[in-house]
Amino acid sequence: MEFSIRAAGLEDCKDIARMILELAEYEKVSEHIKITQKDLEQDGFCKNPFFHGIVAEVPDQHRTKEGHVKIGYALYFFSYSSWKGRCVYMEDLYVMPEFRGKAIGKALMSKVAQLGMAAGCVQLNFTVLDWNKASLDFYMGQGCFDVTSDLGYHCLRCEGEALERLAQP
């Protein structure tokens, strides 16, 4: 199938917001989504963006029944490892279900890796749900490994009232 991968622009935020919701529904966590198109526009396309993005597009003849030509995306940002140095963190990788199995996800992930390496990154990090065997198999097939089982790390989070308490001097 013909498709292209390109840097996301401000005009893509509506479709990215749509696909974020689709991903959350797939992961059965849509009630947690608070991000809006406006948030994406402000946070990704400001002087010092909090994230970067790429989108996968198909030609008009392959558009979805709803009329979408933007059918996948990846969001990423740069981070730092005190052990290894520069890293790229892939926050999301999503391809609409009807376009899976056509190498679009691989192309998106490959592009994030290329962009990271071009920025001097030595590591690509991301998370995947433990029940998502298809994604785990895909990532393992790309040469990735599970740091939880191999190194014993756990991904932790602090948010809401706990974050507010923590931020108190």
ZIURSUL-V536102 format. One record per helix or strand of 2 or more residues. SS is the DSSP state (~ for helix, > for strand). FROM is the first residue (numbers start at 0). TO is the last residue. If there is no record, write none. Layout:
ss from to
SS FROM TO
SS FROM TO
This chain:
ss from to
> 3 6
~ 9 25
~ 29 31
~ 36 43
> 51 56
~ 59 61
> 69 80
> 84 94
~ 96 98
~ 103 117
> 123 124
~ 132 140
~ 146 150
~ 159 165
